[in-house]
Amino acid sequence: MPKLTKRTVDALRSDPSRRIFVADEDLAGFGMRITPNGTKSYIVEYRPGAGGRNAPRRRITIGRHGSPWTPETARAEARRLLSLVAGGADPARDRAEARKEADADRTFAVVAQRFLDRHGRTLRSSTVRDYRGIINGKLVPAWGDRPVDRITRREVARLVDRVADTAPIMARLTFSVVRVFFGWCIENDYLDANPCDGMKGPAVAKARDRILDEREICLLWRATEAGGRFDTAVRLLLLTGARRDQVGAATWAEVDSLRAVWTLAAGRCKNGAAHEIDLAPAALTELDRITTRQRLEMTPEDGPPPTDAELAAFRRSVAPYLSGGTPLAGWSKAKRQLDVRMAKLAAADGFDPPAPWRIHDLRRTAASGMAALGFGPQVVERVLNHLSGVRGGLTGVYQRHEYRDQRRAASLGWAAHVTRVVAGSMDESNVVALQRGDGVA
């Protein structure tokens, strides 16, 4: 057991098969640990309290060999720690408790909530919802109790790969959120380096082109006859071409039944532009189904149904959303149940079940349907409130015409087409005449 000096430390060699511990001959309890890869660290070993040999052995790392830790500075620190032990302290336990307390304030779950609260103020409400969904749904379950500075690049890659196995587009969104989050952590002194730096995000997923054909639309309509909250939401998605979260969080205050218009504030739209959606008779019928259900739920046994004023008050104070007291949730489970019902109906009709489809495909189905009815891309883009395609770039800057009449004609025409398809009739009386004009191909 040599005295640890610069010369003896430099001469020490590692063993690729195990860790080596070298004790200092001058100071009992002081020594050096050498890992198989050659890392040399100064340590102190002791037994706390007055337990003697019956007390558990503790080992605390002073630091790696090299500035500021030389044999002399490390030995001085070892003397200080051992003097604390002689006075009844337990430095290893104290350090572990301090680290645990510090880590509790820097876990992913805690820091991510601060990120949402603070960084979220600079984002659109729809973006905050997306971030919150990814963080709480995918990241917190994986890293919630991990200190943010101990999450490695490999762990990020593995998590994103797991998401990409089943949802390539979601994997890109997840990676983007992770990268932004760790960037914010650097700006706020939680991290010194972003584990995402130098990483390539998942490959761009192939654009989807799935739309529901008329037979599938009929199956969907029949499978949503029960009129539950999800059933009504799915029908409204198909009829209006709106986004899932827009329908799921729709409120009665946004709906003007007299004008047959549903108004979305800028914060409710992905592009930050307020938008009006025209409600066709079929869509208003779906709203009436909700009203009927609410009146039944409010009617006491052997009592009169609520008045219009009572229903309005109920919606203001108790059930402001079309779905009730809170935005519609549980989409994935409800979609799986809908798939099962559609498959059973298809089998009863002697057909194979529909090919896999997603909720967002209803929006694409509506857009494609309007185009098939003869409405041009300028009109369809505005019905969807898109700023891409023909509304992007210089065209979007200088062309401000909103095609209001054509938008209404497209929305009503598409909904009438759906009504005709699900009724199984080619009766022209069921179809709203398609008004053609500027922007109609």
ABEGO torsion letter per residue (X at the ends): XBBBBAAAAAABBBBAABBBBBBBAABBGBBBBBBAAGBBBBBBBBBBEAAEAABBBBBBBAEBBEOABBAAAAAAAAAAAAAAAAAGBBAAAAAAAAAAAAAAAABAAAAAAAAAAAAAAABBAAAAAAAAAAAAAAAAAAAAABBAAABBAAAAAAAAAAAAAABAAAAAAAAAAAAAAAAAAAAAGABABBAABGBBBBBBBBBBABBBBAAAAAAAAAAAAAGBAAAAAAAAAAAAGBBAAAAAABBAAABBAAAGBBBBBAAABAAGBBBBBBBBAAAAAAAAAAAAAAAAAABBBGBBBBBAAAAAAAAAAABABAAEABBBBGAAAAAAAAAAAAAAAAAAAGBBBBBBBBAAAAAAAAAAAAAAAGBBAAAAAAAAGBABEAABEAAAAABABAGAAAAAAAAAAAAAAAAAAAAGBABAAABBBBBBBBGBX
